Structure formats: structure tokens, C-alpha cells
Amino acid sequence: MSLADMWCQEGKAKRLAETTILLLTQKFGKVPSDMKERITKMDTDSLKILFINIFNFTAIDAAKYYLQ
């Protein structure tokens, strides 16, 4: 994988993490800072799974399952 590909992948993960945090904020209000930090450190595949499941959550604590 080239350096450009790695940067592109990192950029995608960053944008997905930001969007995931925005959706959690929209749905539940304030997102705890420790949860935000853990989301920003997730890999892209794990972020996609969390992102897809946000609409099934009834409480923000449900997201913790995906942050392990």
C-alpha cells in the first residue's frame, strides 16, 4: 500500500468517525468525551458496523458494545 493510499484510508476513517459522532449527538444529545475518543481510534471496518447500527440503538450505552 502506498503512502497516498494510507493517507486516503486515514482520511476516510476520520470522516466516518466524525459523522458517527454527529449522528450519535443528533440522536442522543451529548456524547461522552471518552466515547468520542474511542470512536476516533476505531478502524474503518468497525466504524462502519457502529455507523450502520446507530439507528437500532435506543440508548447511547448501546454503542459501548461496539467500542470494545
Stockholm file with secondary structure:
# STOCKHOLM 1.0

chainA/1-68         MSLADMWCQEGKAKRLAETTILLLTQKFGKVPSDMKERITKMDTDSLKILFINIFNFTAIDAAKYYLQ
#=GR chainA/1-68 SS CCHHHHHHHHHHHHHHHHHHHHHHHHHHSCCCHHHHHHHHTSCHHHHHHHHHHGGGCSSGGGGGGGGC
#=GC SS_cons        CCHHHHHHHHHHHHHHHHHHHHHHHHHHSCCCHHHHHHHHTSCHHHHHHHHHHGGGCSSGGGGGGGGC
//
